[in-house]
Amino acid sequence: MHRNLEKRNKVRKTRVMRVRKKLRGNAEKPRLSVFKSLNHIGVQLIDDEKGVTLVSFSTLSKEMKGKKVSKESAKLVGAKIAELAKEKKIDRIVFDRGRYKYHGIIAEVANGARDNGIKF
């Protein structure tokens, strides 16, 4: 069992690095990184040149209290991160899906941001 977990984690890391090596965010066009767990969704805008997070939002925030993880809440998270990005005068991003397929909840986060004026 322990061996299987090591192998699974190694495959996950490989998948993340395969996606990440193609993406690079900067101050004008930061990277929108998405994290999904069983219960929560988190997104953050990252400037890779400085190594800082510019804006972040998740379902753990006070505004999303009591919301279950679903496509609807994912779209709300995407809309909120777009709103926060506009406050920082960011209108273009690089979307980083991480180790997840661009499907379901991950796609809804992207659509929520895109519907609120963020360009990918």
NORRA-V418720 format. One record per run of one state. SS is the DSSP state (H for helix, E for strand, - for the rest). FROM is the first residue (numbers start at 0). LEN is the number of residues. If there is no record, write none. Layout:
ss=(SS SS)
from=(FROM FROM)
len=(LEN LEN)
This chain:
ss=(- H - E - E - E - H - H - E - E - H - E -)
from=(0 1 20 30 36 40 47 51 58 61 64 70 87 91 92 93 96 104 115 118 119)
len=(1 19 10 6 4 7 4 7 3 3 6 17 4 1 1 3 8 11 3 1 1)
